[in-house]
Amino acid sequence: MSFALYLIGFAIMIAGLAYGAHLMHIPEQWVVVLAVVLAGVGLLKGVKATRPKDPA
């Protein structure tokens, strides 16, 4: 459940940054690149943050 919440929060952040980039008149292709890169980073961080600890 925490992984889903993490991804939802990251998606909201990506949407906000993409909208801000759009308002700054950054070309659409770069806004898409930014969103894809941030989605990948968010996925990696979410998996790392919510992964159960390895047994000793």
mmCIF entry with sequence, helices, sheets and N, C-alpha, C, O atoms, coordinates in Angstrom:
data_MODEL
# 
_entry.id   MODEL 
# 
_entity.id                         1 
_entity.type                       polymer 
_entity.pdbx_number_of_molecules   1 
# 
_entity_poly.entity_id                      1 
_entity_poly.type                           'polypeptide(L)' 
_entity_poly.nstd_linkage                   no 
_entity_poly.nstd_monomer                   no 
_entity_poly.pdbx_seq_one_letter_code       MSFALYLIGFAIMIAGLAYGAHLMHIPEQWVVVLAVVLAGVGLLKGVKATRPKDPA 
_entity_poly.pdbx_seq_one_letter_code_can   MSFALYLIGFAIMIAGLAYGAHLMHIPEQWVVVLAVVLAGVGLLKGVKATRPKDPA 
_entity_poly.pdbx_strand_id                 A 
# 
loop_
_entity_poly_seq.entity_id 
_entity_poly_seq.num 
_entity_poly_seq.mon_id 
_entity_poly_seq.hetero 
1 1  MET n 
1 2  SER n 
1 3  PHE n 
1 4  ALA n 
1 5  LEU n 
1 6  TYR n 
1 7  LEU n 
1 8  ILE n 
1 9  GLY n 
1 10 PHE n 
1 11 ALA n 
1 12 ILE n 
1 13 MET n 
1 14 ILE n 
1 15 ALA n 
1 16 GLY n 
1 17 LEU n 
1 18 ALA n 
1 19 TYR n 
1 20 GLY n 
1 21 ALA n 
1 22 HIS n 
1 23 LEU n 
1 24 MET n 
1 25 HIS n 
1 26 ILE n 
1 27 PRO n 
1 28 GLU n 
1 29 GLN n 
1 30 TRP n 
1 31 VAL n 
1 32 VAL n 
1 33 VAL n 
1 34 LEU n 
1 35 ALA n 
1 36 VAL n 
1 37 VAL n 
1 38 LEU n 
1 39 ALA n 
1 40 GLY n 
1 41 VAL n 
1 42 GLY n 
1 43 LEU n 
1 44 LEU n 
1 45 LYS n 
1 46 GLY n 
1 47 VAL n 
1 48 LYS n 
1 49 ALA n 
1 50 THR n 
1 51 ARG n 
1 52 PRO n 
1 53 LYS n 
1 54 ASP n 
1 55 PRO n 
1 56 ALA n 
# 
_struct_asym.id          A 
_struct_asym.entity_id   1 
# 
loop_
_struct_conf.conf_type_id 
_struct_conf.id 
_struct_conf.pdbx_PDB_helix_id 
_struct_conf.beg_label_comp_id 
_struct_conf.beg_label_asym_id 
_struct_conf.beg_label_seq_id 
_struct_conf.pdbx_beg_PDB_ins_code 
_struct_conf.end_label_comp_id 
_struct_conf.end_label_asym_id 
_struct_conf.end_label_seq_id 
_struct_conf.pdbx_end_PDB_ins_code 
_struct_conf.beg_auth_comp_id 
_struct_conf.beg_auth_asym_id 
_struct_conf.beg_auth_seq_id 
_struct_conf.end_auth_comp_id 
_struct_conf.end_auth_asym_id 
_struct_conf.end_auth_seq_id 
_struct_conf.pdbx_PDB_helix_class 
_struct_conf.details 
_struct_conf.pdbx_PDB_helix_length 
HELX_P HELX_P1 AA1 SER A 2  ? LEU A 23 ? SER A 2  LEU A 23 1 ? 22 
HELX_P HELX_P2 AA2 GLU A 28 ? THR A 50 ? GLU A 28 THR A 50 1 ? 23 
# 
_struct_conf_type.id          HELX_P 
_struct_conf_type.criteria    ? 
_struct_conf_type.reference   ? 
# 
loop_
_atom_site.group_PDB 
_atom_site.id 
_atom_site.type_symbol 
_atom_site.label_atom_id 
_atom_site.label_alt_id 
_atom_site.label_comp_id 
_atom_site.label_asym_id 
_atom_site.label_entity_id 
_atom_site.label_seq_id 
_atom_site.pdbx_PDB_ins_code 
_atom_site.Cartn_x 
_atom_site.Cartn_y 
_atom_site.Cartn_z 
_atom_site.occupancy 
_atom_site.B_iso_or_equiv 
_atom_site.pdbx_formal_charge 
_atom_site.auth_seq_id 
_atom_site.auth_comp_id 
_atom_site.auth_asym_id 
_atom_site.auth_atom_id 
_atom_site.pdbx_PDB_model_num 
ATOM 1   N N  . MET A 1 1  ? 0.810  -1.191  0.000   1.00 0.00 ? 1  MET A N  1 
ATOM 2   C CA . MET A 1 1  ? 0.000  0.000   0.000   1.00 0.00 ? 1  MET A CA 1 
ATOM 3   C C  . MET A 1 1  ? 0.859  1.263   0.000   1.00 0.00 ? 1  MET A C  1 
ATOM 4   O O  . MET A 1 1  ? 0.513  2.233   -0.674  1.00 0.00 ? 1  MET A O  1 
ATOM 5   N N  . SER A 1 2  ? 1.966  1.275   0.737   1.00 0.00 ? 2  SER A N  1 
ATOM 6   C CA . SER A 1 2  ? 2.797  2.471   0.783   1.00 0.00 ? 2  SER A CA 1 
ATOM 7   C C  . SER A 1 2  ? 3.460  2.721   -0.573  1.00 0.00 ? 2  SER A C  1 
ATOM 8   O O  . SER A 1 2  ? 3.746  3.867   -0.919  1.00 0.00 ? 2  SER A O  1 
ATOM 9   N N  . PHE A 1 3  ? 3.706  1.650   -1.344  1.00 0.00 ? 3  PHE A N  1 
ATOM 10  C CA . PHE A 1 3  ? 4.294  1.830   -2.671  1.00 0.00 ? 3  PHE A CA 1 
ATOM 11  C C  . PHE A 1 3  ? 3.329  2.594   -3.578  1.00 0.00 ? 3  PHE A C  1 
ATOM 12  O O  . PHE A 1 3  ? 3.742  3.478   -4.329  1.00 0.00 ? 3  PHE A O  1 
ATOM 13  N N  . ALA A 1 4  ? 2.051  2.250   -3.504  1.00 0.00 ? 4  ALA A N  1 
ATOM 14  C CA . ALA A 1 4  ? 1.053  2.948   -4.325  1.00 0.00 ? 4  ALA A CA 1 
ATOM 15  C C  . ALA A 1 4  ? 0.959  4.414   -3.916  1.00 0.00 ? 4  ALA A C  1 
ATOM 16  O O  . ALA A 1 4  ? 0.876  5.289   -4.777  1.00 0.00 ? 4  ALA A O  1 
ATOM 17  N N  . LEU A 1 5  ? 0.971  4.691   -2.622  1.00 0.00 ? 5  LEU A N  1 
ATOM 18  C CA . LEU A 1 5  ? 0.931  6.080   -2.163  1.00 0.00 ? 5  LEU A CA 1 
ATOM 19  C C  . LEU A 1 5  ? 2.166  6.843   -2.619  1.00 0.00 ? 5  LEU A C  1 
ATOM 20  O O  . LEU A 1 5  ? 2.075  8.007   -3.008  1.00 0.00 ? 5  LEU A O  1 
ATOM 21  N N  . TYR A 1 6  ? 3.307  6.192   -2.570  1.00 0.00 ? 6  TYR A N  1 
ATOM 22  C CA . TYR A 1 6  ? 4.553  6.809   -3.024  1.00 0.00 ? 6  TYR A CA 1 
ATOM 23  C C  . TYR A 1 6  ? 4.451  7.177   -4.501  1.00 0.00 ? 6  TYR A C  1 
ATOM 24  O O  . TYR A 1 6  ? 4.825  8.283   -4.894  1.00 0.00 ? 6  TYR A O  1 
ATOM 25  N N  . LEU A 1 7  ? 3.949  6.257   -5.317  1.00 0.00 ? 7  LEU A N  1 
ATOM 26  C CA . LEU A 1 7  ? 3.832  6.533   -6.745  1.00 0.00 ? 7  LEU A CA 1 
ATOM 27  C C  . LEU A 1 7  ? 2.792  7.605   -7.047  1.00 0.00 ? 7  LEU A C  1 
ATOM 28  O O  . LEU A 1 7  ? 2.982  8.410   -7.958  1.00 0.00 ? 7  LEU A O  1 
ATOM 29  N N  . ILE A 1 8  ? 1.700  7.624   -6.296  1.00 0.00 ? 8  ILE A N  1 
ATOM 30  C CA . ILE A 1 8  ? 0.687  8.663   -6.496  1.00 0.00 ? 8  ILE A CA 1 
ATOM 31  C C  . ILE A 1 8  ? 1.283  10.036  -6.188  1.00 0.00 ? 8  ILE A C  1 
ATOM 32  O O  . ILE A 1 8  ? 1.081  10.986  -6.944  1.00 0.00 ? 8  ILE A O  1 
ATOM 33  N N  . GLY A 1 9  ? 2.006  10.139  -5.090  1.00 0.00 ? 9  GLY A N  1 
ATOM 34  C CA . GLY A 1 9  ? 2.654  11.407  -4.742  1.00 0.00 ? 9  GLY A CA 1 
ATOM 35  C C  . GLY A 1 9  ? 3.660  11.831  -5.787  1.00 0.00 ? 9  GLY A C  1 
ATOM 36  O O  . GLY A 1 9  ? 3.739  13.009  -6.135  1.00 0.00 ? 9  GLY A O  1 
ATOM 37  N N  . PHE A 1 10 ? 4.427  10.888  -6.288  1.00 0.00 ? 10 PHE A N  1 
ATOM 38  C CA . PHE A 1 10 ? 5.423  11.206  -7.313  1.00 0.00 ? 10 PHE A CA 1 
ATOM 39  C C  . PHE A 1 10 ? 4.738  11.620  -8.612  1.00 0.00 ? 10 PHE A C  1 
ATOM 40  O O  . PHE A 1 10 ? 5.223  12.512  -9.309  1.00 0.00 ? 10 PHE A O  1 
ATOM 41  N N  . ALA A 1 11 ? 3.615  10.983  -8.946  1.00 0.00 ? 11 ALA A N  1 
ATOM 42  C CA . ALA A 1 11 ? 2.876  11.358  -10.157 1.00 0.00 ? 11 ALA A CA 1 
ATOM 43  C C  . ALA A 1 11 ? 2.333  12.781  -10.045 1.00 0.00 ? 11 ALA A C  1 
ATOM 44  O O  . ALA A 1 11 ? 2.344  13.531  -11.021 1.00 0.00 ? 11 ALA A O  1 
ATOM 45  N N  . ILE A 1 12 ? 1.860  13.151  -8.861  1.00 0.00 ? 12 ILE A N  1 
ATOM 46  C CA . ILE A 1 12 ? 1.383  14.519  -8.655  1.00 0.00 ? 12 ILE A CA 1 
ATOM 47  C C  . ILE A 1 12 ? 2.532  15.513  -8.815  1.00 0.00 ? 12 ILE A C  1 
ATOM 48  O O  . ILE A 1 12 ? 2.359  16.574  -9.414  1.00 0.00 ? 12 ILE A O  1 
ATOM 49  N N  . MET A 1 13 ? 3.699  15.172  -8.283  1.00 0.00 ? 13 MET A N  1 
ATOM 50  C CA . MET A 1 13 ? 4.861  16.046  -8.433  1.00 0.00 ? 13 MET A CA 1 
ATOM 51  C C  . MET A 1 13 ? 5.261  16.188  -9.899  1.00 0.00 ? 13 MET A C  1 
ATOM 52  O O  . MET A 1 13 ? 5.566  17.290  -10.354 1.00 0.00 ? 13 MET A O  1 
ATOM 53  N N  . ILE A 1 14 ? 5.262  15.080  -10.642 1.00 0.00 ? 14 ILE A N  1 
ATOM 54  C CA . ILE A 1 14 ? 5.620  15.114  -12.058 1.00 0.00 ? 14 ILE A CA 1 
ATOM 55  C C  . ILE A 1 14 ? 4.632  15.985  -12.824 1.00 0.00 ? 14 ILE A C  1 
ATOM 56  O O  . ILE A 1 14 ? 5.031  16.774  -13.681 1.00 0.00 ? 14 ILE A O  1 
ATOM 57  N N  . ALA A 1 15 ? 3.339  15.844  -12.516 1.00 0.00 ? 15 ALA A N  1 
ATOM 58  C CA . ALA A 1 15 ? 2.324  16.653  -13.197 1.00 0.00 ? 15 ALA A CA 1 
ATOM 59  C C  . ALA A 1 15 ? 2.544  18.132  -12.924 1.00 0.00 ? 15 ALA A C  1 
ATOM 60  O O  . ALA A 1 15 ? 2.424  18.954  -13.833 1.00 0.00 ? 15 ALA A O  1 
ATOM 61  N N  . GLY A 1 16 ? 2.860  18.476  -11.698 1.00 0.00 ? 16 GLY A N  1 
ATOM 62  C CA . GLY A 1 16 ? 3.115  19.874  -11.358 1.00 0.00 ? 16 GLY A CA 1 
ATOM 63  C C  . GLY A 1 16 ? 4.332  20.427  -12.068 1.00 0.00 ? 16 GLY A C  1 
ATOM 64  O O  . GLY A 1 16 ? 4.305  21.549  -12.573 1.00 0.00 ? 16 GLY A O  1 
ATOM 65  N N  . LEU A 1 17 ? 5.396  19.650  -12.109 1.00 0.00 ? 17 LEU A N  1 
ATOM 66  C CA . LEU A 1 17 ? 6.604  20.100  -12.800 1.00 0.00 ? 17 LEU A CA 1 
ATOM 67  C C  . LEU A 1 17 ? 6.373  20.219  -14.304 1.00 0.00 ? 17 LEU A C  1 
ATOM 68  O O  . LEU A 1 17 ? 6.860  21.157  -14.936 1.00 0.00 ? 17 LEU A O  1 
ATOM 69  N N  . ALA A 1 18 ? 5.640  19.280  -14.874 1.00 0.00 ? 18 ALA A N  1 
ATOM 70  C CA . ALA A 1 18 ? 5.351  19.342  -16.306 1.00 0.00 ? 18 ALA A CA 1 
ATOM 71  C C  . ALA A 1 18 ? 4.494  20.559  -16.628 1.00 0.00 ? 18 ALA A C  1 
ATOM 72  O O  . ALA A 1 18 ? 4.710  21.216  -17.646 1.00 0.00 ? 18 ALA A O  1 
ATOM 73  N N  . TYR A 1 19 ? 3.522  20.868  -15.770 1.00 0.00 ? 19 TYR A N  1 
ATOM 74  C CA . TYR A 1 19 ? 2.681  22.048  -15.989 1.00 0.00 ? 19 TYR A CA 1 
ATOM 75  C C  . TYR A 1 19 ? 3.512  23.325  -15.869 1.00 0.00 ? 19 TYR A C  1 
ATOM 76  O O  . TYR A 1 19 ? 3.346  24.252  -16.662 1.00 0.00 ? 19 TYR A O  1 
ATOM 77  N N  . GLY A 1 20 ? 4.393  23.373  -14.891 1.00 0.00 ? 20 GLY A N  1 
ATOM 78  C CA . GLY A 1 20 ? 5.283  24.527  -14.746 1.00 0.00 ? 20 GLY A CA 1 
ATOM 79  C C  . GLY A 1 20 ? 6.188  24.695  -15.950 1.00 0.00 ? 20 GLY A C  1 
ATOM 80  O O  . GLY A 1 20 ? 6.411  25.815  -16.408 1.00 0.00 ? 20 GLY A O  1 
ATOM 81  N N  . ALA A 1 21 ? 6.715  23.588  -16.470 1.00 0.00 ? 21 ALA A N  1 
ATOM 82  C CA . ALA A 1 21 ? 7.563  23.658  -17.658 1.00 0.00 ? 21 ALA A CA 1 
ATOM 83  C C  . ALA A 1 21 ? 6.764  24.147  -18.863 1.00 0.00 ? 21 ALA A C  1 
ATOM 84  O O  . ALA A 1 21 ? 7.271  24.897  -19.697 1.00 0.00 ? 21 ALA A O  1 
ATOM 85  N N  . HIS A 1 22 ? 5.506  23.710  -18.940 1.00 0.00 ? 22 HIS A N  1 
ATOM 86  C CA . HIS A 1 22 ? 4.635  24.171  -20.026 1.00 0.00 ? 22 HIS A CA 1 
ATOM 87  C C  . HIS A 1 22 ? 4.396  25.678  -19.928 1.00 0.00 ? 22 HIS A C  1 
ATOM 88  O O  . HIS A 1 22 ? 4.419  26.385  -20.935 1.00 0.00 ? 22 HIS A O  1 
ATOM 89  N N  . LEU A 1 23 ? 4.169  26.158  -18.714 1.00 0.00 ? 23 LEU A N  1 
ATOM 90  C CA . LEU A 1 23 ? 3.951  27.591  -18.519 1.00 0.00 ? 23 LEU A CA 1 
ATOM 91  C C  . LEU A 1 23 ? 5.199  28.407  -18.838 1.00 0.00 ? 23 LEU A C  1 
ATOM 92  O O  . LEU A 1 23 ? 5.098  29.580  -19.194 1.00 0.00 ? 23 LEU A O  1 
ATOM 93  N N  . MET A 1 24 ? 6.377  27.794  -18.712 1.00 0.00 ? 24 MET A N  1 
ATOM 94  C CA . MET A 1 24 ? 7.629  28.484  -19.044 1.00 0.00 ? 24 MET A CA 1 
ATOM 95  C C  . MET A 1 24 ? 7.954  28.369  -20.533 1.00 0.00 ? 24 MET A C  1 
ATOM 96  O O  . MET A 1 24 ? 9.021  28.796  -20.974 1.00 0.00 ? 24 MET A O  1 
ATOM 97  N N  . HIS A 1 25 ? 7.036  27.793  -21.302 1.00 0.00 ? 25 HIS A N  1 
ATOM 98  C CA . HIS A 1 25 ? 7.165  27.638  -22.753 1.00 0.00 ? 25 HIS A CA 1 
ATOM 99  C C  . HIS A 1 25 ? 8.359  26.785  -23.157 1.00 0.00 ? 25 HIS A C  1 
ATOM 100 O O  . HIS A 1 25 ? 9.017  27.047  -24.164 1.00 0.00 ? 25 HIS A O  1 
ATOM 101 N N  . ILE A 1 26 ? 8.627  25.761  -22.354 1.00 0.00 ? 26 ILE A N  1 
ATOM 102 C CA . ILE A 1 26 ? 9.645  24.781  -22.711 1.00 0.00 ? 26 ILE A CA 1 
ATOM 103 C C  . ILE A 1 26 ? 9.023  23.877  -23.769 1.00 0.00 ? 26 ILE A C  1 
ATOM 104 O O  . ILE A 1 26 ? 7.864  23.488  -23.628 1.00 0.00 ? 26 ILE A O  1 
ATOM 105 N N  . PRO A 1 27 ? 9.760  23.533  -24.826 1.00 0.00 ? 27 PRO A N  1 
ATOM 106 C CA . PRO A 1 27 ? 9.188  22.685  -25.884 1.00 0.00 ? 27 PRO A CA 1 
ATOM 107 C C  . PRO A 1 27 ? 8.607  21.381  -25.327 1.00 0.00 ? 27 PRO A C  1 
ATOM 108 O O  . PRO A 1 27 ? 9.138  20.789  -24.388 1.00 0.00 ? 27 PRO A O  1 
ATOM 109 N N  . GLU A 1 28 ? 7.502  20.959  -25.938 1.00 0.00 ? 28 GLU A N  1 
ATOM 110 C CA . GLU A 1 28 ? 6.751  19.795  -25.459 1.00 0.00 ? 28 GLU A CA 1 
ATOM 111 C C  . GLU A 1 28 ? 7.602  18.536  -25.404 1.00 0.00 ? 28 GLU A C  1 
ATOM 112 O O  . GLU A 1 28 ? 7.441  17.724  -24.494 1.00 0.00 ? 28 GLU A O  1 
ATOM 113 N N  . GLN A 1 29 ? 8.497  18.362  -26.356 1.00 0.00 ? 29 GLN A N  1 
ATOM 114 C CA . GLN A 1 29 ? 9.324  17.150  -26.361 1.00 0.00 ? 29 GLN A CA 1 
ATOM 115 C C  . GLN A 1 29 ? 10.192 17.070  -25.105 1.00 0.00 ? 29 GLN A C  1 
ATOM 116 O O  . GLN A 1 29 ? 10.428 15.975  -24.594 1.00 0.00 ? 29 GLN A O  1 
ATOM 117 N N  . TRP A 1 30 ? 10.670 18.209  -24.602 1.00 0.00 ? 30 TRP A N  1 
ATOM 118 C CA . TRP A 1 30 ? 11.496 18.208  -23.403 1.00 0.00 ? 30 TRP A CA 1 
ATOM 119 C C  . TRP A 1 30 ? 10.660 18.015  -22.147 1.00 0.00 ? 30 TRP A C  1 
ATOM 120 O O  . TRP A 1 30 ? 11.135 17.456  -21.159 1.00 0.00 ? 30 TRP A O  1 
ATOM 121 N N  . VAL A 1 31 ? 9.428  18.474  -22.185 1.00 0.00 ? 31 VAL A N  1 
ATOM 122 C CA . VAL A 1 31 ? 8.524  18.235  -21.062 1.00 0.00 ? 31 VAL A CA 1 
ATOM 123 C C  . VAL A 1 31 ? 8.245  16.735  -20.949 1.00 0.00 ? 31 VAL A C  1 
ATOM 124 O O  . VAL A 1 31 ? 8.203  16.193  -19.844 1.00 0.00 ? 31 VAL A O  1 
ATOM 125 N N  . VAL A 1 32 ? 8.057  16.075  -22.076 1.00 0.00 ? 32 VAL A N  1 
ATOM 126 C CA . VAL A 1 32 ? 7.823  14.625  -22.076 1.00 0.00 ? 32 VAL A CA 1 
ATOM 127 C C  . VAL A 1 32 ? 9.067  13.885  -21.583 1.00 0.00 ? 32 VAL A C  1 
ATOM 128 O O  . VAL A 1 32 ? 8.961  12.943  -20.799 1.00 0.00 ? 32 VAL A O  1 
ATOM 129 N N  . VAL A 1 33 ? 10.245 14.314  -22.044 1.00 0.00 ? 33 VAL A N  1 
ATOM 130 C CA . VAL A 1 33 ? 11.492 13.688  -21.596 1.00 0.00 ? 33 VAL A CA 1 
ATOM 131 C C  . VAL A 1 33 ? 11.638 13.851  -20.083 1.00 0.00 ? 33 VAL A C  1 
ATOM 132 O O  . VAL A 1 33 ? 12.000 12.902  -19.386 1.00 0.00 ? 33 VAL A O  1 
ATOM 133 N N  . LEU A 1 34 ? 11.359 15.044  -19.579 1.00 0.00 ? 34 LEU A N  1 
ATOM 134 C CA . LEU A 1 34 ? 11.417 15.289  -18.142 1.00 0.00 ? 34 LEU A CA 1 
ATOM 135 C C  . LEU A 1 34 ? 10.474 14.363  -17.390 1.00 0.00 ? 34 LEU A C  1 
ATOM 136 O O  . LEU A 1 34 ? 10.853 13.789  -16.369 1.00 0.00 ? 34 LEU A O  1 
ATOM 137 N N  . ALA A 1 35 ? 9.261  14.214  -17.878 1.00 0.00 ? 35 ALA A N  1 
ATOM 138 C CA . ALA A 1 35 ? 8.266  13.371  -17.211 1.00 0.00 ? 35 ALA A CA 1 
ATOM 139 C C  . ALA A 1 35 ? 8.696  11.903  -17.211 1.00 0.00 ? 35 ALA A C  1 
ATOM 140 O O  . ALA A 1 35 ? 8.538  11.213  -16.203 1.00 0.00 ? 35 ALA A O  1 
ATOM 141 N N  . VAL A 1 36 ? 9.230  11.428  -18.319 1.00 0.00 ? 36 VAL A N  1 
ATOM 142 C CA . VAL A 1 36 ? 9.650  10.018  -18.405 1.00 0.00 ? 36 VAL A CA 1 
ATOM 143 C C  . VAL A 1 36 ? 10.828 9.748   -17.465 1.00 0.00 ? 36 VAL A C  1 
ATOM 144 O O  . VAL A 1 36 ? 10.856 8.731   -16.773 1.00 0.00 ? 36 VAL A O  1 
ATOM 145 N N  . VAL A 1 37 ? 11.785 10.654  -17.448 1.00 0.00 ? 37 VAL A N  1 
ATOM 146 C CA . VAL A 1 37 ? 12.949 10.474  -16.571 1.00 0.00 ? 37 VAL A CA 1 
ATOM 147 C C  . VAL A 1 37 ? 12.516 10.499  -15.110 1.00 0.00 ? 37 VAL A C  1 
ATOM 148 O O  . VAL A 1 37 ? 12.952 9.664   -14.318 1.00 0.00 ? 37 VAL A O  1 
ATOM 149 N N  . LEU A 1 38 ? 11.665 11.450  -14.751 1.00 0.00 ? 38 LEU A N  1 
ATOM 150 C CA . LEU A 1 38 ? 11.204 11.526  -13.370 1.00 0.00 ? 38 LEU A CA 1 
ATOM 151 C C  . LEU A 1 38 ? 10.358 10.320  -12.991 1.00 0.00 ? 38 LEU A C  1 
ATOM 152 O O  . LEU A 1 38 ? 10.407 9.874   -11.844 1.00 0.00 ? 38 LEU A O  1 
ATOM 153 N N  . ALA A 1 39 ? 9.588  9.784   -13.924 1.00 0.00 ? 39 ALA A N  1 
ATOM 154 C CA . ALA A 1 39 ? 8.809  8.579   -13.642 1.00 0.00 ? 39 ALA A CA 1 
ATOM 155 C C  . ALA A 1 39 ? 9.748  7.405   -13.348 1.00 0.00 ? 39 ALA A C  1 
ATOM 156 O O  . ALA A 1 39 ? 9.489  6.619   -12.437 1.00 0.00 ? 39 ALA A O  1 
ATOM 157 N N  . GLY A 1 40 ? 10.817 7.285   -14.102 1.00 0.00 ? 40 GLY A N  1 
ATOM 158 C CA . GLY A 1 40 ? 11.797 6.231   -13.852 1.00 0.00 ? 40 GLY A CA 1 
ATOM 159 C C  . GLY A 1 40 ? 12.478 6.387   -12.503 1.00 0.00 ? 40 GLY A C  1 
ATOM 160 O O  . GLY A 1 40 ? 12.653 5.412   -11.773 1.00 0.00 ? 40 GLY A O  1 
ATOM 161 N N  . VAL A 1 41 ? 12.857 7.602   -12.176 1.00 0.00 ? 41 VAL A N  1 
ATOM 162 C CA . VAL A 1 41 ? 13.484 7.865   -10.881 1.00 0.00 ? 41 VAL A CA 1 
ATOM 163 C C  . VAL A 1 41 ? 12.499 7.556   -9.754  1.00 0.00 ? 41 VAL A C  1 
ATOM 164 O O  . VAL A 1 41 ? 12.869 6.954   -8.746  1.00 0.00 ? 41 VAL A O  1 
ATOM 165 N N  . GLY A 1 42 ? 11.253 7.969   -9.930  1.00 0.00 ? 42 GLY A N  1 
ATOM 166 C CA . GLY A 1 42 ? 10.241 7.703   -8.914  1.00 0.00 ? 42 GLY A CA 1 
ATOM 167 C C  . GLY A 1 42 ? 10.002 6.226   -8.700  1.00 0.00 ? 42 GLY A C  1 
ATOM 168 O O  . GLY A 1 42 ? 9.844  5.773   -7.567  1.00 0.00 ? 42 GLY A O  1 
ATOM 169 N N  . LEU A 1 43 ? 9.975  5.477   -9.781  1.00 0.00 ? 43 LEU A N  1 
ATOM 170 C CA . LEU A 1 43 ? 9.789  4.028   -9.677  1.00 0.00 ? 43 LEU A CA 1 
ATOM 171 C C  . LEU A 1 43 ? 10.950 3.385   -8.922  1.00 0.00 ? 43 LEU A C  1 
ATOM 172 O O  . LEU A 1 43 ? 10.741 2.557   -8.035  1.00 0.00 ? 43 LEU A O  1 
ATOM 173 N N  . LEU A 1 44 ? 12.166 3.769   -9.278  1.00 0.00 ? 44 LEU A N  1 
ATOM 174 C CA . LEU A 1 44 ? 13.335 3.208   -8.602  1.00 0.00 ? 44 LEU A CA 1 
ATOM 175 C C  . LEU A 1 44 ? 13.361 3.574   -7.125  1.00 0.00 ? 44 LEU A C  1 
ATOM 176 O O  . LEU A 1 44 ? 13.647 2.726   -6.280  1.00 0.00 ? 44 LEU A O  1 
ATOM 177 N N  . LYS A 1 45 ? 13.067 4.825   -6.809  1.00 0.00 ? 45 LYS A N  1 
ATOM 178 C CA . LYS A 1 45 ? 13.063 5.254   -5.413  1.00 0.00 ? 45 LYS A CA 1 
ATOM 179 C C  . LYS A 1 45 ? 11.931 4.592   -4.638  1.00 0.00 ? 45 LYS A C  1 
ATOM 180 O O  . LYS A 1 45 ? 12.100 4.238   -3.471  1.00 0.00 ? 45 LYS A O  1 
ATOM 181 N N  . GLY A 1 46 ? 10.788 4.425   -5.275  1.00 0.00 ? 46 GLY A N  1 
ATOM 182 C CA . GLY A 1 46 ? 9.661  3.774   -4.607  1.00 0.00 ? 46 GLY A CA 1 
ATOM 183 C C  . GLY A 1 46 ? 9.951  2.336   -4.266  1.00 0.00 ? 46 GLY A C  1 
ATOM 184 O O  . GLY A 1 46 ? 9.620  1.873   -3.175  1.00 0.00 ? 46 GLY A O  1 
ATOM 185 N N  . VAL A 1 47 ? 10.564 1.629   -5.184  1.00 0.00 ? 47 VAL A N  1 
ATOM 186 C CA . VAL A 1 47 ? 10.917 0.224   -4.926  1.00 0.00 ? 47 VAL A CA 1 
ATOM 187 C C  . VAL A 1 47 ? 11.944 0.146   -3.811  1.00 0.00 ? 47 VAL A C  1 
ATOM 188 O O  . VAL A 1 47 ? 11.850 -0.700  -2.921  1.00 0.00 ? 47 VAL A O  1 
ATOM 189 N N  . LYS A 1 48 ? 12.925 1.035   -3.867  1.00 0.00 ? 48 LYS A N  1 
ATOM 190 C CA . LYS A 1 48 ? 13.966 1.015   -2.840  1.00 0.00 ? 48 LYS A CA 1 
ATOM 191 C C  . LYS A 1 48 ? 13.405 1.374   -1.467  1.00 0.00 ? 48 LYS A C  1 
ATOM 192 O O  . LYS A 1 48 ? 13.789 0.766   -0.468  1.00 0.00 ? 48 LYS A O  1 
ATOM 193 N N  . ALA A 1 49 ? 12.508 2.348   -1.403  1.00 0.00 ? 49 ALA A N  1 
ATOM 194 C CA . ALA A 1 49 ? 11.983 2.808   -0.125  1.00 0.00 ? 49 ALA A CA 1 
ATOM 195 C C  . ALA A 1 49 ? 10.995 1.817   0.498   1.00 0.00 ? 49 ALA A C  1 
ATOM 196 O O  . ALA A 1 49 ? 10.894 1.743   1.723   1.00 0.00 ? 49 ALA A O  1 
ATOM 197 N N  . THR A 1 50 ? 10.278 1.069   -0.310  1.00 0.00 ? 50 THR A N  1 
ATOM 198 C CA . THR A 1 50 ? 9.239  0.190   0.221   1.00 0.00 ? 50 THR A CA 1 
ATOM 199 C C  . THR A 1 50 ? 9.641  -1.285  0.224   1.00 0.00 ? 50 THR A C  1 
ATOM 200 O O  . THR A 1 50 ? 8.869  -2.129  0.679   1.00 0.00 ? 50 THR A O  1 
ATOM 201 N N  . ARG A 1 51 ? 10.817 -1.603  -0.266  1.00 0.00 ? 51 ARG A N  1 
ATOM 202 C CA . ARG A 1 51 ? 11.263 -2.994  -0.296  1.00 0.00 ? 51 ARG A CA 1 
ATOM 203 C C  . ARG A 1 51 ? 11.483 -3.506  1.118   1.00 0.00 ? 51 ARG A C  1 
ATOM 204 O O  . ARG A 1 51 ? 12.074 -2.806  1.939   1.00 0.00 ? 51 ARG A O  1 
ATOM 205 N N  . PRO A 1 52 ? 11.022 -4.705  1.416   1.00 0.00 ? 52 PRO A N  1 
ATOM 206 C CA . PRO A 1 52 ? 11.271 -5.232  2.762   1.00 0.00 ? 52 PRO A CA 1 
ATOM 207 C C  . PRO A 1 52 ? 12.765 -5.490  2.972   1.00 0.00 ? 52 PRO A C  1 
ATOM 208 O O  . PRO A 1 52 ? 13.503 -5.782  2.030   1.00 0.00 ? 52 PRO A O  1 
ATOM 209 N N  . LYS A 1 53 ? 13.173 -5.378  4.191   1.00 0.00 ? 53 LYS A N  1 
ATOM 210 C CA . LYS A 1 53 ? 14.599 -5.605  4.514   1.00 0.00 ? 53 LYS A CA 1 
ATOM 211 C C  . LYS A 1 53 ? 14.958 -7.072  4.303   1.00 0.00 ? 53 LYS A C  1 
ATOM 212 O O  . LYS A 1 53 ? 14.150 -7.965  4.560   1.00 0.00 ? 53 LYS A O  1 
ATOM 213 N N  . ASP A 1 54 ? 16.179 -7.308  3.834   1.00 0.00 ? 54 ASP A N  1 
ATOM 214 C CA . ASP A 1 54 ? 16.653 -8.672  3.630   1.00 0.00 ? 54 ASP A CA 1 
ATOM 215 C C  . ASP A 1 54 ? 16.888 -9.344  4.979   1.00 0.00 ? 54 ASP A C  1 
ATOM 216 O O  . ASP A 1 54 ? 17.389 -8.717  5.913   1.00 0.00 ? 54 ASP A O  1 
ATOM 217 N N  . PRO A 1 55 ? 16.519 -10.644 5.077   1.00 0.00 ? 55 PRO A N  1 
ATOM 218 C CA . PRO A 1 55 ? 16.787 -11.339 6.356   1.00 0.00 ? 55 PRO A CA 1 
ATOM 219 C C  . PRO A 1 55 ? 18.290 -11.496 6.564   1.00 0.00 ? 55 PRO A C  1 
ATOM 220 O O  . PRO A 1 55 ? 19.062 -11.612 5.612   1.00 0.00 ? 55 PRO A O  1 
ATOM 221 N N  . ALA A 1 56 ? 18.674 -11.495 7.810   1.00 0.00 ? 56 ALA A N  1 
ATOM 222 C CA . ALA A 1 56 ? 20.107 -11.577 8.156   1.00 0.00 ? 56 ALA A CA 1 
ATOM 223 C C  . ALA A 1 56 ? 20.683 -12.938 7.929   1.00 0.00 ? 56 ALA A C  1 
ATOM 224 O O  . ALA A 1 56 ? 21.870 -13.155 8.175   1.00 0.00 ? 56 ALA A O  1 
# 
